């Protein structure tokens, strides 16, 4: 695997992780704040 490919994979993994953290934070915020904006 080339170094460039590894960088792309790592960036994608970080992005996926950030997306997961953001959606988890949204869900937590919904529970904590009692917001009804989320299903």
C-alpha positions in Angstrom: 0.0 0.0 0.0 1.4 3.4 -0.9 1.9 6.1 1.7 -0.6 8.3 -0.1 -3.2 5.6 0.0 -2.5 5.1 3.8 -3.0 8.9 4.3 -6.4 8.8 2.5 -7.5 5.7 4.5 -6.5 7.4 7.8 -8.3 10.7 6.9 -11.4 8.6 6.0 -11.2 6.8 9.3 -10.8 10.0 11.2 -13.8 11.5 9.4 -16.0 8.5 10.1 -14.9 8.7 13.7 -15.8 12.4 13.9 -19.2 11.7 12.3 -19.9 9.0 14.8 -18.9 11.2 17.7 -21.1 14.0 16.4 -24.2 11.9 16.0 -23.5 10.3 19.4 -23.2 13.8 20.9 -26.5 14.8 19.2 -28.2 11.8 20.7 -26.7 12.6 24.2 -27.8 16.2 23.9 -31.3 15.1 23.0 -31.4 12.9 26.1 -29.8 15.5 28.4 -31.8 18.5 27.2 -35.0 16.7 26.5 -35.0 18.1 23.0 -37.7 16.7 20.7 -35.9 17.6 17.5 -34.5 14.1 17.1 -36.4 10.9 16.6 
